Amino acid sequence: MRAPDFSQAHWRKSSRSGGTGGACVEVALVVNATGVRDSKLGDASPILPFAPGAWSAFLTAVKTGELDG
């Protein structure tokens, strides 16, 4: 499997992140992958890629409260 190319990705930060520079992540969608990175590091941040099915399952778990501690 070829690594996803995030070089031209448009990164988005959650509207709930606020402007205080706290612990935030950014998300970008590219062909066949969603990437997550640390917003404080920007382009220097490592990117954690998710396959479409894995990203969808993660979002469903968040929305249904499955990951609430």
Backbone atoms as SQL, in Angstrom:
CREATE TABLE atoms (id INTEGER PRIMARY KEY, chain TEXT, resi INTEGER, resn TEXT, atom TEXT, x REAL, y REAL, z REAL);
INSERT INTO atoms VALUES
  (1, 'A', 1, 'MET', 'N', 0.842, -1.175, 0.000),
  (2, 'A', 1, 'MET', 'CA', 0.000, 0.000, 0.000),
  (3, 'A', 1, 'MET', 'C', 0.893, 1.246, 0.000),
  (4, 'A', 2, 'ARG', 'N', 0.568, 2.153, -0.841),
  (5, 'A', 2, 'ARG', 'CA', 1.322, 3.389, -0.968),
  (6, 'A', 2, 'ARG', 'C', 0.891, 4.391, 0.098),
  (7, 'A', 3, 'ALA', 'N', 1.837, 5.124, 0.661),
  (8, 'A', 3, 'ALA', 'CA', 1.540, 6.121, 1.691),
  (9, 'A', 3, 'ALA', 'C', 0.737, 7.266, 1.083),
  (10, 'A', 4, 'PRO', 'N', -0.281, 7.760, 1.800),
  (11, 'A', 4, 'PRO', 'CA', -1.066, 8.886, 1.295),
  (12, 'A', 4, 'PRO', 'C', -0.191, 10.143, 1.165),
  (13, 'A', 5, 'ASP', 'N', -0.515, 10.976, 0.187),
  (14, 'A', 5, 'ASP', 'CA', 0.217, 12.217, -0.044),
  (15, 'A', 5, 'ASP', 'C', -0.545, 13.388, 0.579),
  (16, 'A', 6, 'PHE', 'N', -0.003, 13.934, 1.659),
  (17, 'A', 6, 'PHE', 'CA', -0.635, 15.062, 2.346),
  (18, 'A', 6, 'PHE', 'C', 0.044, 16.400, 2.005),
  (19, 'A', 7, 'SER', 'N', 0.940, 16.406, 1.013),
  (20, 'A', 7, 'SER', 'CA', 1.709, 17.616, 0.709),
  (21, 'A', 7, 'SER', 'C', 0.840, 18.786, 0.247),
  (22, 'A', 8, 'GLN', 'N', -0.288, 18.515, -0.360),
  (23, 'A', 8, 'GLN', 'CA', -1.177, 19.580, -0.832),
  (24, 'A', 8, 'GLN', 'C', -2.492, 19.625, -0.046),
  (25, 'A', 9, 'ALA', 'N', -2.526, 18.942, 1.083),
  (26, 'A', 9, 'ALA', 'CA', -3.770, 18.829, 1.868),
  (27, 'A', 9, 'ALA', 'C', -4.157, 20.158, 2.507),
  (28, 'A', 10, 'HIS', 'N', -5.449, 20.349, 2.657),
  (29, 'A', 10, 'HIS', 'CA', -5.998, 21.509, 3.373),
  (30, 'A', 10, 'HIS', 'C', -6.313, 21.058, 4.797),
  (31, 'A', 11, 'TRP', 'N', -5.557, 21.555, 5.768),
  (32, 'A', 11, 'TRP', 'CA', -5.711, 21.138, 7.157),
  (33, 'A', 11, 'TRP', 'C', -6.746, 21.999, 7.852),
  (34, 'A', 12, 'ARG', 'N', -7.619, 21.356, 8.643),
  (35, 'A', 12, 'ARG', 'CA', -8.676, 22.051, 9.381),
  (36, 'A', 12, 'ARG', 'C', -8.543, 21.765, 10.863),
  (37, 'A', 13, 'LYS', 'N', -8.739, 22.805, 11.665),
  (38, 'A', 13, 'LYS', 'CA', -8.719, 22.659, 13.119),
  (39, 'A', 13, 'LYS', 'C', -10.162, 22.745, 13.613),
  (40, 'A', 14, 'SER', 'N', -10.478, 22.004, 14.645),
  (41, 'A', 14, 'SER', 'CA', -11.820, 22.006, 15.215),
  (42, 'A', 14, 'SER', 'C', -12.219, 23.407, 15.651),
  (43, 'A', 15, 'SER', 'N', -13.482, 23.754, 15.420),
  (44, 'A', 15, 'SER', 'CA', -13.993, 25.044, 15.888),
  (45, 'A', 15, 'SER', 'C', -14.032, 25.087, 17.415),
  (46, 'A', 16, 'ARG', 'N', -13.956, 23.949, 18.056),
  (47, 'A', 16, 'ARG', 'CA', -13.947, 23.882, 19.524),
  (48, 'A', 16, 'ARG', 'C', -12.549, 24.054, 20.107),
  (49, 'A', 17, 'SER', 'N', -11.559, 24.210, 19.252),
  (50, 'A', 17, 'SER', 'CA', -10.187, 24.338, 19.726),
  (51, 'A', 17, 'SER', 'C', -9.922, 25.685, 20.392),
  (52, 'A', 18, 'GLY', 'N', -10.645, 26.710, 19.994),
  (53, 'A', 18, 'GLY', 'CA', -10.407, 28.031, 20.556),
  (54, 'A', 18, 'GLY', 'C', -9.110, 28.618, 20.030),
  (55, 'A', 19, 'GLY', 'N', -8.743, 29.767, 20.546),
  (56, 'A', 19, 'GLY', 'CA', -7.548, 30.428, 20.062),
  (57, 'A', 19, 'GLY', 'C', -6.435, 30.483, 21.083),
  (58, 'A', 20, 'THR', 'N', -6.514, 29.669, 22.119),
  (59, 'A', 20, 'THR', 'CA', -5.525, 29.751, 23.187),
  (60, 'A', 20, 'THR', 'C', -4.302, 28.884, 22.962),
  (61, 'A', 21, 'GLY', 'N', -4.240, 28.146, 21.879),
  (62, 'A', 21, 'GLY', 'CA', -3.066, 27.326, 21.573),
  (63, 'A', 21, 'GLY', 'C', -2.949, 26.085, 22.425),
  (64, 'A', 22, 'GLY', 'N', -4.056, 25.569, 22.911),
  (65, 'A', 22, 'GLY', 'CA', -4.036, 24.368, 23.736),
  (66, 'A', 22, 'GLY', 'C', -3.740, 23.118, 22.941),
  (67, 'A', 23, 'ALA', 'N', -4.110, 21.991, 23.481),
  (68, 'A', 23, 'ALA', 'CA', -3.861, 20.699, 22.846),
  (69, 'A', 23, 'ALA', 'C', -4.865, 20.485, 21.713),
  (70, 'A', 24, 'CYS', 'N', -4.487, 20.856, 20.512),
  (71, 'A', 24, 'CYS', 'CA', -5.387, 20.764, 19.365),
  (72, 'A', 24, 'CYS', 'C', -4.814, 19.846, 18.301),
  (73, 'A', 25, 'VAL', 'N', -5.698, 19.305, 17.515),
  (74, 'A', 25, 'VAL', 'CA', -5.282, 18.523, 16.358),
  (75, 'A', 25, 'VAL', 'C', -5.894, 19.138, 15.115),
  (76, 'A', 26, 'GLU', 'N', -5.294, 18.842, 13.973),
  (77, 'A', 26, 'GLU', 'CA', -5.820, 19.242, 12.683),
  (78, 'A', 26, 'GLU', 'C', -6.102, 17.983, 11.883),
  (79, 'A', 27, 'VAL', 'N', -7.078, 18.077, 10.977),
  (80, 'A', 27, 'VAL', 'CA', -7.487, 16.941, 10.160),
  (81, 'A', 27, 'VAL', 'C', -7.479, 17.367, 8.696),
  (82, 'A', 28, 'ALA', 'N', -7.042, 16.474, 7.829),
  (83, 'A', 28, 'ALA', 'CA', -7.072, 16.719, 6.386),
  (84, 'A', 28, 'ALA', 'C', -7.540, 15.462, 5.665),
  (85, 'A', 29, 'LEU', 'N', -8.341, 15.664, 4.627),
  (86, 'A', 29, 'LEU', 'CA', -8.826, 14.556, 3.803),
  (87, 'A', 29, 'LEU', 'C', -8.073, 14.568, 2.479),
  (88, 'A', 30, 'VAL', 'N', -7.557, 13.415, 2.095),
  (89, 'A', 30, 'VAL', 'CA', -6.937, 13.228, 0.782),
  (90, 'A', 30, 'VAL', 'C', -7.519, 11.946, 0.189),
  (91, 'A', 31, 'VAL', 'N', -7.094, 11.612, -1.000),
  (92, 'A', 31, 'VAL', 'CA', -7.596, 10.393, -1.653),
  (93, 'A', 31, 'VAL', 'C', -7.265, 9.181, -0.786),
  (94, 'A', 32, 'ASN', 'N', -8.289, 8.444, -0.394),
  (95, 'A', 32, 'ASN', 'CA', -8.166, 7.190, 0.356),
  (96, 'A', 32, 'ASN', 'C', -7.556, 7.311, 1.748),
  (97, 'A', 33, 'ALA', 'N', -7.583, 8.500, 2.359),
  (98, 'A', 33, 'ALA', 'CA', -7.043, 8.623, 3.716),
  (99, 'A', 33, 'ALA', 'C', -7.495, 9.925, 4.375),
  (100, 'A', 34, 'THR', 'N', -7.502, 9.895, 5.683),
  (101, 'A', 34, 'THR', 'CA', -7.678, 11.081, 6.513),
  (102, 'A', 34, 'THR', 'C', -6.444, 11.174, 7.389),
  (103, 'A', 35, 'GLY', 'N', -5.860, 12.356, 7.456),
  (104, 'A', 35, 'GLY', 'CA', -4.668, 12.553, 8.267),
  (105, 'A', 35, 'GLY', 'C', -4.975, 13.391, 9.492),
  (106, 'A', 36, 'VAL', 'N', -4.289, 13.088, 10.571),
  (107, 'A', 36, 'VAL', 'CA', -4.414, 13.845, 11.813),
  (108, 'A', 36, 'VAL', 'C', -3.004, 14.263, 12.223),
  (109, 'A', 37, 'ARG', 'N', -2.863, 15.530, 12.634),
  (110, 'A', 37, 'ARG', 'CA', -1.567, 16.021, 13.084),
  (111, 'A', 37, 'ARG', 'C', -1.738, 17.007, 14.232),
  (112, 'A', 38, 'ASP', 'N', -0.656, 17.303, 14.928),
  (113, 'A', 38, 'ASP', 'CA', -0.629, 18.236, 16.049),
  (114, 'A', 38, 'ASP', 'C', -0.603, 19.658, 15.500),
  (115, 'A', 39, 'SER', 'N', -1.594, 20.461, 15.857),
  (116, 'A', 39, 'SER', 'CA', -1.674, 21.813, 15.316),
  (117, 'A', 39, 'SER', 'C', -0.538, 22.709, 15.796),
  (118, 'A', 40, 'LYS', 'N', 0.006, 22.428, 16.972),
  (119, 'A', 40, 'LYS', 'CA', 1.100, 23.261, 17.488),
  (120, 'A', 40, 'LYS', 'C', 2.365, 23.100, 16.647),
  (121, 'A', 41, 'LEU', 'N', 2.544, 21.944, 16.027),
  (122, 'A', 41, 'LEU', 'CA', 3.741, 21.677, 15.235),
  (123, 'A', 41, 'LEU', 'C', 3.545, 21.994, 13.758),
  (124, 'A', 42, 'GLY', 'N', 2.288, 22.096, 13.320),
  (125, 'A', 42, 'GLY', 'CA', 1.996, 22.414, 11.925),
  (126, 'A', 42, 'GLY', 'C', 2.666, 21.459, 10.956),
  (127, 'A', 43, 'ASP', 'N', 3.353, 22.022, 9.966),
  (128, 'A', 43, 'ASP', 'CA', 3.984, 21.198, 8.931),
  (129, 'A', 43, 'ASP', 'C', 5.084, 20.290, 9.471),
  (130, 'A', 44, 'ALA', 'N', 5.615, 20.599, 10.655),
  (131, 'A', 44, 'ALA', 'CA', 6.666, 19.765, 11.254),
  (132, 'A', 44, 'ALA', 'C', 6.089, 18.555, 11.987),
  (133, 'A', 45, 'SER', 'N', 4.778, 18.513, 12.154),
  (134, 'A', 45, 'SER', 'CA', 4.141, 17.428, 12.900),
  (135, 'A', 45, 'SER', 'C', 4.117, 16.138, 12.084),
  (136, 'A', 46, 'PRO', 'N', 4.368, 15.016, 12.737),
  (137, 'A', 46, 'PRO', 'CA', 4.118, 13.734, 12.064),
  (138, 'A', 46, 'PRO', 'C', 2.622, 13.624, 11.767),
  (139, 'A', 47, 'ILE', 'N', 2.279, 12.915, 10.726),
  (140, 'A', 47, 'ILE', 'CA', 0.880, 12.734, 10.322),
  (141, 'A', 47, 'ILE', 'C', 0.469, 11.297, 10.584),
  (142, 'A', 48, 'LEU', 'N', -0.635, 11.142, 11.281),
  (143, 'A', 48, 'LEU', 'CA', -1.198, 9.820, 11.540),
  (144, 'A', 48, 'LEU', 'C', -2.300, 9.577, 10.504),
  (145, 'A', 49, 'PRO', 'N', -2.063, 8.697, 9.524),
  (146, 'A', 49, 'PRO', 'CA', -3.072, 8.454, 8.495),
  (147, 'A', 49, 'PRO', 'C', -4.074, 7.377, 8.908),
  (148, 'A', 50, 'PHE', 'N', -5.318, 7.589, 8.531),
  (149, 'A', 50, 'PHE', 'CA', -6.386, 6.620, 8.779),
  (150, 'A', 50, 'PHE', 'C', -7.014, 6.229, 7.445),
  (151, 'A', 51, 'ALA', 'N', -7.238, 4.930, 7.248),
  (152, 'A', 51, 'ALA', 'CA', -7.993, 4.464, 6.088),
  (153, 'A', 51, 'ALA', 'C', -9.440, 4.930, 6.252),
  (154, 'A', 52, 'PRO', 'N', -10.182, 5.089, 5.155),
  (155, 'A', 52, 'PRO', 'CA', -11.555, 5.596, 5.255),
  (156, 'A', 52, 'PRO', 'C', -12.441, 4.827, 6.236),
  (157, 'A', 53, 'GLY', 'N', -12.377, 3.508, 6.235),
  (158, 'A', 53, 'GLY', 'CA', -13.204, 2.718, 7.153),
  (159, 'A', 53, 'GLY', 'C', -12.839, 2.937, 8.607),
  (160, 'A', 54, 'ALA', 'N', -11.557, 3.039, 8.890),
  (161, 'A', 54, 'ALA', 'CA', -11.101, 3.266, 10.260),
  (162, 'A', 54, 'ALA', 'C', -11.515, 4.653, 10.748),
  (163, 'A', 55, 'TRP', 'N', -11.407, 5.662, 9.875),
  (164, 'A', 55, 'TRP', 'CA', -11.808, 7.021, 10.253),
  (165, 'A', 55, 'TRP', 'C', -13.318, 7.074, 10.512),
  (166, 'A', 56, 'SER', 'N', -14.078, 6.435, 9.669),
  (167, 'A', 56, 'SER', 'CA', -15.533, 6.399, 9.839),
  (168, 'A', 56, 'SER', 'C', -15.917, 5.722, 11.156),
  (169, 'A', 57, 'ALA', 'N', -15.261, 4.620, 11.476),
  (170, 'A', 57, 'ALA', 'CA', -15.531, 3.910, 12.728),
  (171, 'A', 57, 'ALA', 'C', -15.163, 4.777, 13.932),
  (172, 'A', 58, 'PHE', 'N', -14.053, 5.510, 13.840),
  (173, 'A', 58, 'PHE', 'CA', -13.647, 6.409, 14.915),
  (174, 'A', 58, 'PHE', 'C', -14.690, 7.504, 15.125),
  (175, 'A', 59, 'LEU', 'N', -15.137, 8.140, 14.048),
  (176, 'A', 59, 'LEU', 'CA', -16.141, 9.201, 14.174),
  (177, 'A', 59, 'LEU', 'C', -17.445, 8.672, 14.770),
  (178, 'A', 60, 'THR', 'N', -17.848, 7.493, 14.359),
  (179, 'A', 60, 'THR', 'CA', -19.064, 6.887, 14.912),
  (180, 'A', 60, 'THR', 'C', -18.904, 6.650, 16.410),
  (181, 'A', 61, 'ALA', 'N', -17.749, 6.147, 16.825),
  (182, 'A', 61, 'ALA', 'CA', -17.502, 5.904, 18.254),
  (183, 'A', 61, 'ALA', 'C', -17.533, 7.200, 19.052),
  (184, 'A', 62, 'VAL', 'N', -16.985, 8.266, 18.487),
  (185, 'A', 62, 'VAL', 'CA', -17.017, 9.565, 19.172),
  (186, 'A', 62, 'VAL', 'C', -18.453, 10.065, 19.300),
  (187, 'A', 63, 'LYS', 'N', -19.191, 10.026, 18.205),
  (188, 'A', 63, 'LYS', 'CA', -20.558, 10.542, 18.189),
  (189, 'A', 63, 'LYS', 'C', -21.497, 9.763, 19.096),
  (190, 'A', 64, 'THR', 'N', -21.263, 8.471, 19.267),
  (191, 'A', 64, 'THR', 'CA', -22.153, 7.659, 20.093),
  (192, 'A', 64, 'THR', 'C', -21.702, 7.601, 21.569),
  (193, 'A', 65, 'GLY', 'N', -20.585, 8.249, 21.872),
  (194, 'A', 65, 'GLY', 'CA', -20.105, 8.277, 23.247),
  (195, 'A', 65, 'GLY', 'C', -19.336, 7.037, 23.678),
  (196, 'A', 66, 'GLU', 'N', -19.021, 6.182, 22.732),
  (197, 'A', 66, 'GLU', 'CA', -18.321, 4.935, 23.039),
  (198, 'A', 66, 'GLU', 'C', -16.952, 5.183, 23.671),
  (199, 'A', 67, 'LEU', 'N', -16.347, 6.314, 23.370),
  (200, 'A', 67, 'LEU', 'CA', -15.005, 6.605, 23.888),
  (201, 'A', 67, 'LEU', 'C', -14.999, 7.491, 25.133),
  (202, 'A', 68, 'ASP', 'N', -16.185, 7.853, 25.602),
  (203, 'A', 68, 'ASP', 'CA', -16.275, 8.686, 26.804),
  (204, 'A', 68, 'ASP', 'C', -15.726, 7.904, 27.994),
  (205, 'A', 69, 'GLY', 'N', -14.918, 8.568, 28.771),
  (206, 'A', 69, 'GLY', 'CA', -14.260, 7.885, 29.864),
  (207, 'A', 69, 'GLY', 'C', -14.977, 7.898, 31.120);
